């Protein structure tokens, strides 16, 4: 079995939270892959360099200057810090972007007509060097896993034409899980972040929804229970389930040893 764990930037950018997460990660049985974010660090460095960060509906607009920043942060500082800390735990890890081994190919997102969630106005947004993933080469990841090497994936892909692309880490985790499942592997995908799971009440960590099916999801969005960045996270989870991923769980990073305490996403009950 292969376990893919995606951890958000809020966890990897806090030393104590990252230390606990990596301790728990090192105890996960079987083959495993870690996918990480790092957006807050990118925003902080961009500010120090005098580069404005622009977010639209939770997605980072990535011009040429911002692409340089996210490459430095995601593929450099954050990724290599995680790799070094896994080595200290006797896990032989290797940091990768989608360009390494050609493992994650993407295309540049075209300008999109959207409703801005802040202004509620319709506008056309050019996200710049943001990538929408076309696929993952499972053979690259499987080759590493068979050598007892732990891949650590940064949220960067490439277009096959020489350009790196800033890509949503949740999507990268889902795409890798799908590719491995379609290669015949039994895969569990776990999204770890700062909440206990998908909550009925965003201010009450005890209000975890234990199970969400594909049929239930639209109503939970319609009534406002699920909103914002949780919507694409669950959309990625359901896409993985449809493609054969054994199970997808959304949970607190501290519950990695007992992920079922979070929210399990499945197609049916």
N, C-alpha and C positions, 0 to 999 in steps of 0.2 A: 504494500500500500504506500502511496505517496501523499503526504500532507503538504499543502501549499498554504502558507500563513502570510497574509497581508497585514502590515502594521502601519498605522497612520503616523504622520509627521509629529503630532503632539506627543507620541510615545518615544519615538527615536531621538527627539531633540531634548528630552529631559534625561539626565544621566541616571537618576535613580530608577525611573520607569524603564529605561532601556536595559539597565542591568538586570532587573527582575525578569523582563521579557526574554532576554537572551538566556538566562538561567533556565526558565521554563521551556524555551524552544529547544535547548540542548537535551532536554529529557524526553522530548517527543519521540516515540518509537518509530522505527522504519525510516524510509527515505523522506527527505523534507527539503522544501524550498522556501526562502524568505523573500517577500516583495515589500519594498518600503516606499514611503513618501518622504517629505522634507520641505514642504511648501513654506513653512514659517521661517526656516533658516534662509531660504531663497529670498523671501521678502525682506528679511533683516539685512542680508548682504547687499541686496539691490539698493536699499535705502542708504546704506553706508557709502555706496558708490554713486549716489545721486541719481539713481535710475528709478523712475516711478513704476510701481506695481499697479496693474489694472486688472480687476476681476469683474467678470460678467456672469451672473448666475452661478457663482461659485467656481468658475473656470478661469484660469489665468491666461490673459492675452499675452502672447510670447513673440515679441519682435526680436530683431537680431541681437540687440544688446541683452535682452532678458534671456534669450537662448544661451548666451555665454554664461550668464549667472547660474541658471538652473543646471547647466552641464557641470560647472565647477562644484556646485553644492551637491547635486544628486549623485553624479558619477564619482565625484571626488570625496569631499569632506564626509558626507553622511554615509555613503556606501563603504568607504574604506575604514571608517571608524567601526562600523558593524562587523566587517570582515575581520579586523584585528581583534575585536572582542570575542568573536566566535573562535578564532585560533587560540585565544587564551583559555577557552573552555574545551580544548582538544577536538574541536570540529574543524576539519580542513575545508574552509570556505573559499569561494572565489566570487568576486564582484563582477557583474555583467550589466551592460546596457543591451538594448535590442540589436545594436550594430555588432556586438561581439559574437562571433560564430554565426552571424546572420540569423540570430534566433528569433527576433521579433521585427517583422517588416510592417511598415505603415505607409499611409499616404497623408499628405498635408490636407487638413480640414479646409474645405471651401468656405467662403463667407456665408454666414447663415442669417436668415431673418428670424428674429426671436422677440419675445416680450421680455423686456428687462424687469426682473423681479423687484428692483428698487424703485424704478420710475413708473413701472406698469405701462411703459410706452413701447411700441413696436419699433425695432431698429435692426439694421443690418450690421453684423459684427464680423470683422476679419480677425480671427484668432491668431493669425500669423503662423509661427512655426509650431503648431499644435498638431499632433498626429492621431489619426484614427486607425486602429490596428487592423491589418489585413489578415494576419495569421502568425502562428508560432511554429518554429521547427522543433518538434518534440525530441528529435534524435539528438540534438545538441544537449538538451537538459538530461536526457536519459544516459548519454555517454558519460556525463559528469557524475551523475548519481551512481552509476555502476562502478565508478572508481572511488566511491565513498567520499565524493566532493559535494559540498553543499552550495548550490547556486544562490547568490544574493542579487536579486534583480532591482536595478534602479529604474525610476519611471521615465526612461528615455528609450525611444525607438529610432529607426532610421528609414529613409525612403528608397534606399537602393541606388540613389543618384548622388550620394555624397553629403546629404544633409541629415543631421540629427533632428529629432522631433520630440517636443515635450508631450508626454502622454500620461493620461490618468492611470494611477497605480492600481486602482480597483479593476480597471479594464485589463491591464496587463496580467493581473493575477487570474482573472476569469479566463482570459485567452489561453494562458499557459495550462490552466486546469483542463480546459476543453481539449486542447491539443494532446495532452497526455492521456485523457480518457479515450479519445478517438484512436490512440495508439495501443489501446487495450489495457491500460493501467487502471487500477482502482484508486480513485482520487477523492480526497476530502479537501475542501476549500474553507478556510477560516479567515474571516475579516475581524481583526482586532482593533479596537479603538478605546476611547475614554469612557464610554457608556457601557452599561451591563448588557445591552442588546438593543433591539428595537423596542422603544417605550411607548406605551399608551399616553403617558403624560411626560413630556420632555423634562419636567422639573422633578420627577419622582423616579429614582433609580430602581425602586422596587416594582415598578409597573411594567416589567418585561413581558412582551408578547412571546410566549414560548414557541409558537409554531405559526408560520405564515405560508399559505399555499398560493399557487398561481391564480386560483379563482378568487381568493380573498383580497389579494393585493390591490386591484383597482378601487374597491370600495374603501379601503384604508387610506388611499390617496385622496379619493373624492371627499371623504369626511374630514380630511386634514390631519388624521392621526400620523400619517407618514408624509413628510414634506422635505423640501430642500435637498441637501446632498444625500439623504437616505434613499431618495427615489432612484437615482442611477445605481446606487450600491445594490439595491434589491433587484433592479432590472438586470444587472450583471450576474447576480446570483441565480436568477431564474434562467438566464441564457445558458449558464453552466449546467444547470439541472437538465435542461432540454437536450443538451449535447452529451449527456451520459455521466456527468460528475456525480459521484455517489451521494454526497450531501454537502450542503453549504451552511455555515454557521456564522452568525454575527454576534460577537461577544466582547466583553471587557478584556483588555490585555492581561489583567491579573488572573483571569479564569482559563488560561491556556491549558492548564492541566485538567480542567473540567469544562470544556467548551459548551457542553449541553446546557449549562446554566444560562446561556444566552438564547438567541432566537434561531431556530432551525428553519431553513427555507427549503421547501419541497414543491413538486408540481401538484401532488394530491395529498390527501390526509393519509 
